[in-house]
């Protein structure tokens, strides 16, 4: 249990700005806290019931599921990312990331796209098993 990371610091190549009236606050880094059940629940709801059922079938969690039809780790990750970046789900994902980093959603909206990759990698860093799952080939 002591191996669990509680926070991950994310240096930003391009500072993200947060405006509050006339004041502007620059964020040169973000500190992401370990996701909690509320974050997982929100992401699961963004992914949808069908994705979760497919995930459980692929993990052997559904009786009678065809093992040959199970998705590879990469396929599941690709599908999850595809679902999460759909326009109708982006705000929900942004809100989860903002909560994890303790900033307003406006800060996440202002993160440079190259730095957003670091944010996603940091999130995955809390779950090393996800990285090995993503590296699995079909």
Secondary structure as the mmCIF struct_conf table of DSSP 4:
data_model
#
loop_
_struct_conf.conf_type_id
_struct_conf.id
_struct_conf.beg_label_comp_id
_struct_conf.beg_label_asym_id
_struct_conf.beg_label_seq_id
_struct_conf.end_label_comp_id
_struct_conf.end_label_asym_id
_struct_conf.end_label_seq_id
TURN_TY1_P TURN_TY1_P1 UNK A 2 UNK A 3
BEND BEND1 UNK A 6 UNK A 6
STRN STRN1 UNK A 7 UNK A 20
TURN_TY1_P TURN_TY1_P2 UNK A 21 UNK A 22
STRN STRN2 UNK A 23 UNK A 33
HELX_LH_PP_P HELX_LH_PP_P1 UNK A 34 UNK A 35
HELX_RH_AL_P HELX_RH_AL_P1 UNK A 37 UNK A 47
HELX_RH_AL_P HELX_RH_AL_P2 UNK A 49 UNK A 58
TURN_TY1_P TURN_TY1_P3 UNK A 59 UNK A 60
BEND BEND2 UNK A 62 UNK A 62
TURN_TY1_P TURN_TY1_P4 UNK A 63 UNK A 64
HELX_RH_3T_P HELX_RH_3T_P1 UNK A 67 UNK A 69
HELX_LH_PP_P HELX_LH_PP_P2 UNK A 70 UNK A 72
HELX_RH_AL_P HELX_RH_AL_P3 UNK A 73 UNK A 84
TURN_TY1_P TURN_TY1_P5 UNK A 85 UNK A 85
BEND BEND3 UNK A 86 UNK A 86
HELX_RH_AL_P HELX_RH_AL_P4 UNK A 87 UNK A 101
TURN_TY1_P TURN_TY1_P6 UNK A 102 UNK A 102
BEND BEND4 UNK A 103 UNK A 103
HELX_RH_AL_P HELX_RH_AL_P5 UNK A 105 UNK A 110
BEND BEND5 UNK A 111 UNK A 111
HELX_RH_AL_P HELX_RH_AL_P6 UNK A 113 UNK A 125
TURN_TY1_P TURN_TY1_P7 UNK A 126 UNK A 126
HELX_RH_AL_P HELX_RH_AL_P7 UNK A 128 UNK A 135
#
